[in-house]
């Protein structure tokens, strides 16, 4: 294991600045490419920032290092958040990001397998990322490697039965090298997540399934880092972080408005968003 | 077949530290030797097949060679999307093994029958579909599957099937095996029905008809050389499988034939299960009888097809 923990971890102010830049980027990408799921991307930006700038043991120059930590965007529809972070972190050139969703480009609306360095699994159909991540965590166990697996799920995704199959599997195998983060923005595509299926109490559910489960403000980067960096945390259990978030976070006229699950911002809305984010 | 599979996978795991065995909570005692030899590489995934296939993909993405095993419908139809995305879309070397395929678990009813699995998995990009005829072919297929760089699906029988080989044949993906030479009719059998197909050939021999019998072990990709030869050389080519006529091996051959520029001289006759569930109890032989897959029924139909038109 020779990947540095996280070299030159940015301080809180820097992490916030990075998150703001990523938010501006995903708003632009949605506008330029005409792609939806902007609210879902914005709600998980702070989680992605905490992961890629303060937690993950990764080296963009050695994206296939077998000892690297794995981050799986199980909520694949927030792909722009992952793409923007990977590009900003130096996994691939900015030109690839700029070509997002154009004909023949590497980056599509959902991440494909090996589409760019840094994408660990193809996602887009919900309920797939965590089981794949558990296979990676199990491989680490068998191979005697120390890397961790982080899987970012949406709350709507927790409708899928395969999530709960996986939730029972990880503790049974004592996969304490796994961390699930649920981006709990209280919305799914067409309604309130707790009115669609009985999701709450979500932390209690994960705890009852055998996870060391925590609740956190999903926009408090420092709090996220504190939980995520302690994986494994000595409990002997996989870690579940229920991150309370706001869909569309960071842009006042998108926050908690589920129209932005599908709506695409117009040019003037992009400008207003960037101004609010302190980017222009 | 399952005993041969358990023995062969135990040998494979001893020889290759990348081999991991995933079971969907079946094979009581069957894998005890594996568990003793490689305890950290036997994983009972429980009755949670969707997760099992995802776990297999993650293992393969991390350099392991997972083999996932349970009763056929639960590791094919039930988890078709996991196979499609986690395995095939990622193009990872996961071996999926369904036990008791076709009507192998006849008495357990349609919940445990699998007469559509090849149709579904054959359609998935990058998937290889193998149907071994006996215990020896199971061993050969597993060796070929573990050496293959992409996804492989093996539909195997249950236990106690008659042997059609005296030793383990070398299986090559995309190649079939001739079990019996003949000149008048070519019988392309698939999987567990091969002993029946050989019995049909014996019956035909008694009527002075020489039947060539082939184990069409590689359902995808097809052995196109064999098909070309069969349709050029024989006036009648029969496909015989414990699988629906919709989408199975016979359908694959029909597709191949329809796309062939020159049809050759052979006429295609397909044997398979019918387009309905079985709503009555019964053992394998009864289920085959209901689908015209007994030695008697198949022999009669082939004789009828060979008889000159009145």
Interface residues (C-beta under 8 A of the other chain):
Chain A: X66 X112 X113 X120 X121 X122 X125 X127 X128 X130 X131 X132 X133 X134 X135 X136 X137 X138 X139 X140 X141 X142 X143 X161 X162 X165 X166 X168 X169 X172 X173
Chain B: X20 X40 X41 X43 X45 X46 X48 X50 X51 X52 X53 X54 X55 X56 X57 X58 X59 X60 X61 X62 X63 X64 X66 X81 X82 X85 X86 X89 X90 X91
